[in-house]
């Protein structure tokens, strides 16, 4: 009985999400497809259906300023800033810089950021294969790991070409921050006292 109720709740939530995310007149949009995939997953997974119901009811959906971040992602970004100055580079206005100066900066940031990623995270592709390879997306696939795009009709399995193999973190090697540290601070401001 719980399975049937979970499936019904998932179907309703998926239909609502799919309808709300669907652009007018485009039933095959990625958003509508994702809504259908969420509904399909909820039909077979009562725990997932319950999580969707909680999200629809507004649970765990708060503005960023009113909730604490998970922390690990921000600590990783802080490490990328510390090791490669990635945030500095991305926040800098480079519109007046020459192509040569940008190229030199990109090479340095790229090398340092890549080394930091390899030091602090184990990152693998979601799908085996490379762009252009043919792959079959099975029924019950995880829509957070695989996005099916294009002329999507019917139910999975879907067969198509890999547009991007995706990335997933399988291990993150970042330490916890000191007690009381604000995890929103990626790099503290520095003040030189004469």
N, C-alpha and C positions, 0 to 999 in steps of 0.2 A: 504494500500500500504506500509506504514512504517513497519507494522508487517511482510509482506512478505520480504521486503528488509532486515530487522533485522534478520529474520530467515535464509536468504541466506548468509548474512555476518557471522552469527554465525556458520552455517554449514561449510563454507569455513575455518574460523578460527579454528574451532574444528578439522577439517580434517587435517589442517596444524600442529596444536599443537599435535594431536594424532600421525601423521606421524613422527614429529621431536622427540617426546618422546618415540616412540616405538622401542624396541630393534629388531634387524634384525630377521625376521622369527618368531616373537612371537606376533601375532595379539590379543591375549587375555591377554596381559600384563596389569598390573594395570595402567600404563601410557597411553596405548591405550584406555583402558576402560574409564579412566578419560577424555581423549580427546573427546571420543564419548559422555560422559555425559555432558561435557561443551557445545558441539555442540547442544545436545538435549535441554539443558536449554536455550541456546541462541535463538533457534527456537521459543520458547514461551515467551521470555522476551526481548523485544527490548532494554531496558536500559542495561541489562546484555550484550547483543550483542555489544552495543556501547562501553562498558567498555573493552570487549575483543579486539575490534578493536583498541582502544587506546593503550592497552598493546602491541599488535602486532606491532603497529607503533612506539613503543619505549617510549610512554608517561609514566611518573611515574616509569620508570625502569632506575634507576641511581645507581652507586656504593654507598655503605653505607656512605663512607666518604664525598660524595657530597650532601647528603640530611639529613634533621633533622629526628630523630626518632620520633615515636608517643609519646614516653615518658613514658606512663603508664607501659608498660612491663619492661622497664629499671628501673623505680622507684620500681616496685615490686621486681625485682632481687636485687636492692640495699637494700630493706627492709629485704629480705631473708639473705643477707650478714650481715646486722647489727644485726639481731635477732639470726641467727644460724651459722654465718660464713660459709655459704654454698659455696660461691665462693672460699674462702680460702681452704676448704676441697677438692673441685673438682680440684683446680689448684695445689695442693700439690702432690709431687711424693711419693706414698705410696709403691713403689715396694720393699723397704727394711724393711717395717714395719711388725711386726708379725700379724697373724690373730687375736689374742686377742686384740692387740692395735687398729687394724682397726675396729673390732667389737665394742669396747668401743666408738670410735670416731663416728661411724655410728649411734649408739643408741642415742648419744647426739645430733648430727646434725639432725637426723630424728625427734626427739621429738621437738626440737626448731623450725625447718623448718615447721613442721606440725602445730604447734601453730601459727606461723606467717601467714601461708596460711589461716588458719581459721579466724584469726583476720582481715586480709586485703582483703580477697576475698571470694565470695560465688561461690563454684565450684560444678557443678552437672554433672551427666552422660548425654551423648548425647542420648543414647538409654536406655529405661527401660529394665530391665532384667539383667541377669548375663551371664558370659562366658558359652557357650554351649547351651544357650536357642535358640530356633528357632524364627526367625523374618522375616517379609516381608518388603523389601525396596521398597517403592512405586515409581511410575512414577513421575518424576519431583523432585526427592530427591536432597538435597543440597550436591554436591560432596566434599565440604569443611568440611562437618560434618560427612559424611558416606563414607568410602572407601570400594568399593565392590571388593573382591579379589577371586582368585581361578578360576574355570572353568566358566567364565562369557561369556555367549553368548546371542544374542538377545537383546531385549529391556526390561526395567523394566515393571512391578514389578519383583523383584528377591527375592527368598526365600532361606535362608541359616542360618548358625549358627553364633551367636555372638562370635567373636574372642576376642574383647575388646569392652566394652560399650562406650568408648570415654569419654573425659572430655571437658566441656565448662565452661567458666567463665560467670556467670550471673550478678555479681556485683563486682566491684573493688573499694575498699575503700582506695585509695592512694591520698595524697594531691599533689597539684602542687608544683614544685620545686621553690626555691627563684628566683627572677628575675636575669637573667644572668648566672644561674648555668649551667654547662655543664652536660647534662643528660647522657653522655657516661661515666662519672666518677661514678662507683658503690660505691666506698669508697675512700675518699681522702687519700693520703699518709700522714703519721704522722712523724713528726720530733721532737725529744726531744732536747730542748735547755738546756745545763747544766747551 
